[in-house]
Amino acid sequence: MNIIYGLFVLSVIVCFHEVGHFVAARIFGVKVESFSIGMGPILLHKTFRGTDYRLSLLPIGGYCGMKGEKDFVNAIEENLPCVSGEKDSLYGIHPMKRAAIALAGPLFNLIMAVIAYTVIAILGYSYYTRSATIEIPEDPSFRSPARDAGIISGDTITSINGIAIGDFSDIFSEISSRPDEDVVVEVLRGGERLTFTVRTILNKESGIGMIGVQSSGAILSKEVAGVPPFQAVRQGFLETGKMIALTIKSIGVLFKGVDITNAVSGPARISSMLGESAREGFLQDFKVGVVVLCQFVALICVSLFIMNLLPIPVLDGGMILFALIQAATKKQIPPKIQYGIQIGGVVVIAALFMLGLSGDIRYFVGRAKD
């Protein structure tokens, strides 16, 4: 059931992405021939203002069918020098408009992330953590950059890189996002404030930074109060910006020897984790469930925003790139060359999918053994 819950939420996210393409296509004069919620065989459909609205069998996202999408295939089959179309078709409009239509899908995912973080800010939330007083295992074989820098058990971390630390979750947040970096750690020791420069280490299984400390304090219950709507919207934009920066940084970490099959999740694992977290949250409390769900939705939306903007053919970023080249050079890349590049893009996406799938298999096999 967890996977089913997760797939439903993912479908909503993908449909919102397609709504972005739909809205932009209408704005820029491209006829939308079909819009479907779900994929596969059509269960119900209704034509309204020239668009066939559909409800399809498989609850896996949806699609926005625009006039002229097949013109590209026809150009290849007929060996034409360029792709052309009618004025209300995808390849019949100015390339900058086509780029805007492609951009609208990822942009709507970003808007959804802002909405999710805004809802969290309005509701507020509570969480459990420990104090910022740390301890370091005495085992000399335990790798601890903090100990190497001079930090000792009983120290209370008060700031990292000038950012105030209130509890251990703050330490984890600041350190985990800075693998293999020098960080300035301020501690309180016997009433005296001391400063140390610590070189974080990279956990190659999870891709996060570590300094080799653990909390020695008691479990604390903390409450983050909700804020008024206008302030919540501002916070929604700020949190989305932070998540974009963190996601881009995480992509760079993948090239530092991280176990990619473990770090890259496929749709099955994402759906399972999303469904399980949401279900457990709602069982605990409705507000907790909404907050947990919104956190996952924001994370996935930001990831889709960045992934879809990668200049890889078959993704929105590929169409944007080709459109920008055409707008700048006043010449369209020949369809056969575009097709060849797209084949390369398909290979890249397929490789990433297989990595995610192999990671999913290892994840579920490991859980079955546990």
Solvent accessible surface area in square Angstrom, and as a share of the most:
residue,aa,sasa,rsa
1,M,140,0.63
2,N,35,0.18
3,I,70,0.35
4,I,106,0.54
5,Y,92,0.35
6,G,0,0.00
7,L,53,0.26
8,F,134,0.56
9,V,21,0.12
10,L,27,0.14
11,S,12,0.08
12,V,63,0.36
13,I,1,0.00
14,V,50,0.29
15,C,16,0.10
16,F,57,0.24
17,H,16,0.07
18,E,28,0.13
19,V,47,0.27
20,G,0,0.00
21,H,15,0.07
22,F,34,0.14
23,V,57,0.33
24,A,7,0.05
25,A,0,0.00
26,R,97,0.35
27,I,123,0.62
28,F,66,0.27
29,G,42,0.41
30,V,3,0.02
31,K,89,0.38
32,V,1,0.01
33,E,83,0.37
34,S,10,0.06
35,F,21,0.09
36,S,0,0.00
37,I,93,0.47
38,G,3,0.03
39,M,75,0.33
40,G,40,0.39
41,P,85,0.54
42,I,77,0.39
43,L,97,0.48
44,L,121,0.60
45,H,117,0.52
46,K,148,0.63
47,T,84,0.49
48,F,112,0.47
49,R,195,0.71
50,G,40,0.38
51,T,1,0.00
52,D,22,0.12
53,Y,72,0.27
54,R,63,0.23
55,L,77,0.39
56,S,6,0.04
57,L,92,0.46
58,L,78,0.39
59,P,82,0.51
60,I,97,0.49
61,G,2,0.02
62,G,8,0.08
63,Y,59,0.22
64,C,9,0.05
65,G,13,0.13
66,M,17,0.08
67,K,44,0.18
68,G,14,0.13
69,E,75,0.33
70,K,158,0.67
71,D,34,0.18
72,F,16,0.07
73,V,74,0.43
74,N,65,0.33
75,A,1,0.01
76,I,32,0.16
77,E,132,0.59
78,E,113,0.51
79,N,105,0.54
80,L,73,0.36
81,P,107,0.67
82,C,55,0.33
83,V,4,0.03
84,S,77,0.50
85,G,36,0.34
86,E,109,0.49
87,K,186,0.79
88,D,51,0.26
89,S,1,0.01
90,L,3,0.02
91,Y,34,0.13
92,G,28,0.27
93,I,22,0.11
94,H,97,0.44
95,P,15,0.09
96,M,94,0.42
97,K,85,0.36
98,R,11,0.04
99,A,8,0.06
100,A,32,0.25
101,I,1,0.00
102,A,3,0.02
103,L,72,0.36
104,A,11,0.08
105,G,0,0.00
106,P,0,0.00
107,L,75,0.37
108,F,40,0.17
109,N,0,0.00
110,L,33,0.16
111,I,74,0.37
112,M,30,0.13
113,A,0,0.00
114,V,17,0.09
115,I,89,0.45
116,A,6,0.05
117,Y,24,0.09
118,T,16,0.09
119,V,47,0.27
120,I,13,0.06
121,A,6,0.05
122,I,74,0.38
123,L,62,0.31
124,G,3,0.02
125,Y,68,0.26
126,S,60,0.39
127,Y,65,0.25
128,Y,160,0.61
129,T,15,0.09
130,R,101,0.37
131,S,28,0.18
132,A,6,0.05
133,T,38,0.22
134,I,0,0.00
135,E,63,0.28
136,I,13,0.07
137,P,39,0.24
138,E,167,0.75
139,D,76,0.39
140,P,122,0.77
141,S,96,0.62
142,F,71,0.30
143,R,167,0.61
144,S,1,0.01
145,P,13,0.08
146,A,0,0.00
147,R,77,0.28
148,D,116,0.60
149,A,33,0.26
150,G,32,0.30
151,I,1,0.00
152,I,89,0.45
153,S,58,0.38
154,G,50,0.48
155,D,0,0.00
156,T,40,0.23
157,I,1,0.01
158,T,27,0.16
159,S,18,0.12
160,I,0,0.00
161,N,59,0.30
162,G,72,0.69
163,I,77,0.39
164,A,83,0.64
165,I,18,0.09
166,G,48,0.46
167,D,2,0.01
168,F,45,0.19
169,S,42,0.27
170,D,47,0.24
171,I,4,0.02
172,F,116,0.48
173,S,62,0.40
174,E,28,0.13
175,I,6,0.03
176,S,18,0.12
177,S,26,0.17
178,R,49,0.18
179,P,5,0.03
180,D,59,0.31
181,E,52,0.23
182,D,82,0.42
183,V,0,0.00
184,V,68,0.39
185,V,0,0.00
186,E,46,0.21
187,V,0,0.00
188,L,63,0.32
189,R,74,0.27
190,G,89,0.86
191,G,72,0.69
192,E,103,0.46
193,R,144,0.53
194,L,43,0.21
195,T,87,0.51
196,F,35,0.14
197,T,87,0.50
198,V,1,0.00
199,R,124,0.45
200,T,1,0.01
201,I,26,0.13
202,L,31,0.16
203,N,46,0.23
204,K,115,0.49
205,E,120,0.54
206,S,57,0.37
207,G,15,0.15
208,I,51,0.26
209,G,3,0.03
210,M,70,0.31
211,I,4,0.02
212,G,5,0.04
213,V,26,0.15
214,Q,81,0.36
215,S,19,0.12
216,S,55,0.35
217,G,17,0.16
218,A,74,0.58
219,I,109,0.55
220,L,64,0.32
221,S,84,0.54
222,K,64,0.27
223,E,120,0.54
224,V,52,0.30
225,A,77,0.60
226,G,38,0.36
227,V,31,0.18
228,P,84,0.53
229,P,83,0.52
230,F,187,0.78
231,Q,92,0.41
232,A,0,0.00
233,V,65,0.37
234,R,159,0.58
235,Q,63,0.28
236,G,0,0.00
237,F,127,0.53
238,L,88,0.44
239,E,56,0.25
240,T,4,0.02
241,G,36,0.35
242,K,132,0.56
243,M,38,0.17
244,I,38,0.19
245,A,63,0.48
246,L,70,0.35
247,T,20,0.11
248,I,98,0.50
249,K,79,0.33
250,S,53,0.34
251,I,65,0.33
252,G,36,0.35
253,V,11,0.06
254,L,49,0.25
255,F,170,0.71
256,K,97,0.41
257,G,52,0.50
258,V,10,0.06
259,D,49,0.25
260,I,62,0.32
261,T,33,0.19
262,N,59,0.30
263,A,40,0.31
264,V,34,0.19
265,S,41,0.26
266,G,3,0.03
267,P,68,0.43
268,A,35,0.28
269,R,16,0.06
270,I,56,0.28
271,S,0,0.00
272,S,6,0.04
273,M,74,0.33
274,L,0,0.00
275,G,1,0.01
276,E,39,0.17
277,S,31,0.20
278,A,10,0.08
279,R,92,0.34
280,E,91,0.41
281,G,4,0.04
282,F,79,0.33
283,L,134,0.67
284,Q,129,0.57
285,D,69,0.35
286,F,150,0.63
287,K,76,0.32
288,V,38,0.22
289,G,0,0.00
290,V,28,0.16
291,V,8,0.05
292,V,34,0.19
293,L,44,0.22
294,C,17,0.10
295,Q,80,0.36
296,F,43,0.18
297,V,14,0.08
298,A,0,0.00
299,L,76,0.38
300,I,17,0.09
301,C,0,0.00
302,V,0,0.00
303,S,43,0.28
304,L,37,0.19
305,F,28,0.12
306,I,18,0.09
307,M,80,0.35
308,N,19,0.10
309,L,55,0.28
310,L,63,0.31
311,P,84,0.53
312,I,31,0.16
313,P,13,0.08
314,V,78,0.45
315,L,26,0.13
316,D,23,0.12
317,G,3,0.03
318,G,1,0.01
319,M,59,0.26
320,I,26,0.13
321,L,71,0.35
322,F,24,0.10
323,A,1,0.01
324,L,77,0.39
325,I,61,0.31
326,Q,35,0.16
327,A,20,0.16
328,A,85,0.66
329,T,73,0.42
330,K,166,0.70
331,K,150,0.64
332,Q,35,0.16
333,I,32,0.16
334,P,57,0.36
335,P,2,0.01
336,K,115,0.49
337,I,93,0.47
338,Q,10,0.05
339,Y,103,0.39
340,G,42,0.41
341,I,75,0.38
342,Q,46,0.20
343,I,82,0.42
344,G,35,0.34
345,G,3,0.03
346,V,73,0.42
347,V,94,0.54
348,V,66,0.38
349,I,52,0.26
350,A,49,0.38
351,A,53,0.41
352,L,77,0.38
353,F,104,0.43
354,M,112,0.50
355,L,54,0.27
356,G,2,0.02
357,L,63,0.31
358,S,41,0.27
359,G,2,0.02
360,D,3,0.02
361,I,99,0.50
362,R,130,0.47
363,Y,58,0.22
364,F,64,0.27
365,V,73,0.42
366,G,30,0.29
367,R,105,0.38
368,A,88,0.69
369,K,167,0.71
370,D,157,0.81
